[in-house]
Amino acid sequence: MRRARQGSVAVCVAAGLVFFEGQLQAYIDPGSGALLWQILVGGFLGAMYLVRKAITKLTSRKMSSPK
């Protein structure tokens, strides 16, 4: 199923390049930059939380295991 999806994306991109060959005008509103920063910061903080949680879980196992 994944291969079929990749093929359809390639066909859509190729059709877009053929049928829409005029100059494109791109516009990014000011909120897009803020959204991008929010995604990056949230992803970084989420990853840091998961790393801290994993480290805490591993160290608590080592301390609680009998010798």
C-alpha positions, -999 to +999 in steps of 0.1 A: +000+000+000+029+024+008+043+018-027+010+027-043+008+059-023+044+069-033+035+063-070+004+085-067+023+113-051+049+111-079+021+113-105+005+143-088+038+161-087+046+154-123+011+165-134+016+197-114+049+205-131+034+199-165+001+216-162+010+245-139+042+258-154+035+295-149+053+315-123+040+308-088+035+335-062+042+323-027+029+340+004+037+330+040+017+349+066+034+361+099+016+334+119+034+306+100+067+315+115+052+315+150+036+281+143+069+267+131+087+279+162+059+264+184+063+230+167+100+230+170+101+241+207+072+217+216+090+188+198+123+195+216+107+198+250+087+167+244+118+148+234+136+161+265+107+149+287+108+114+272+146+112+276+143+123+313+115+098+319+135+069+303+166+078+324+146+080+356+130+046+348+163+030+341+180+044+373+151+034+395+153-002+383+190-003+390+185+010+426+155-012+434+170-045+421+183-068+449+220-077+449 
